[in-house]
Amino acid sequence: GGSLDMWRAVLGPSAEIHGVDVDPRCARSHDPAAGTFVWIGDAGNATFLAHVLAAAAPLDVVLDDASHRSEDMIAAFEALYPSVRPDGGVYAIEDVVTNYWPYYDRVRAEDGLSFVEFAKRKVDELNAWNSEPRVRGARRDRCLTPPPRHRRNGDSHRHGGAPA
């Protein structure tokens, strides 16, 4: 919650900023008249995040600087990412390095994935449409739709323009 003033300075006075924190003291930064909204709750709780998204979505920028635990990073990503604007929205997570620190909860209990491994799978899914079927982990039946600026044109790609 302490970084909301800094983000206000970076994003400007017309930005609508929603902050999520478990610390009730952060509520002192809640100022709807200035476009600053503070939600007190656990970012790892999908029900809570659905409540936040009902008021805040669609999202231009998500900056996850929460618990730094893989389980929470994954839960927040799964809940928030679908609400990030597809036309230029940004999703960033701070301190992913904790996935490599032995004294952190580095993996999600249900499947043993760290956030880094989870993100790698998402990158594989995103790029599966462009891989050869024999590439391990690239499942064409689960691939994401390619971004519009990278459309297939025979064996070549067109970047930044309309399809040929």
Salt bridges, closest charged atoms under 4 A:
GLU16 OE2 - HIS18 NE2 2.73
ASP23 OD2 - ARG25 NH2 2.67
ASP60 OD1 - ARG85 NE 2.51
ASP65 OD1 - HIS68 NE2 3.66
GLU71 OE1 - ARG69 NH2 3.97
ASP72 OD2 - ARG69 NH1 2.96
GLU78 OE1 - ARG108 NH1 3.59
ASP95 OD2 - HIS68 NE2 3.19
ASP105 OD2 - ARG69 NE 3.00
ASP111 OD2 - ARG108 NH2 2.52
ASP124 OD1 - LYS120 NZ 2.71
GLU125 OE1 - LYS122 NZ 3.66
GLU125 OE2 - ARG142 NH2 3.01
GLU132 OE1 - ARG134 NH1 2.35
ASP141 OD2 - ARG139 NH2 2.81
